[in-house]
């Protein structure tokens, strides 16, 4: 994840290509539940930072000040109620998933939204851009109000995009955390080499 950006605006065709990637991300039942709020340039992105870092002291002490320079912020939202609505339709009604949000053993609005975020990240990387995805957490309601997002939408988070300005960037706190090897994470044929238990 890039946490320090060059503030230069991205060409419109580059922005369009990145955003188009979310349009082709898979969605259960082809449910149309994804919304993106796109903020371009300092006048728009500053409105975001005013909500999330309104306290000048908090902004001054933030460990990654180059994040504030990102020329493009994409707020990613899903509408969970779209899923039971879609699955109540005739071609999906037999699944029982149209009964409501609680009928879903796996909340696919988060799965599909995560797939769209991944598509955006891969598109950005393919175009040589830096990107950083982060949560809205305690600011979700305030951001929804600030940008007129309907109450039935839920935020996955915010994606900052732009050209990376690596000089002086320090790694994230989790970057040194060890990860399991592929041999420990990839289970071929069964979970255990000895087969099913």
Secondary structure, DSSP 8 states (H G I E B T S, - for coil): ----B------HHHHHHHHHHHHTS--GGG---EEEEEEEHHHHHHHHHHHHS-SHHHHHH-S-GGGGG-SEEEEEEE-THHHHHHHTSTTTGGGSGGG-GGG-SS-HHHHHHHHHHHHHHHHHHHTT-EEEEE--GGGHHHHHHHTT--TT-EEEEEEEEE-B--TT----TTTT-----HHHH--SSSSSTT---
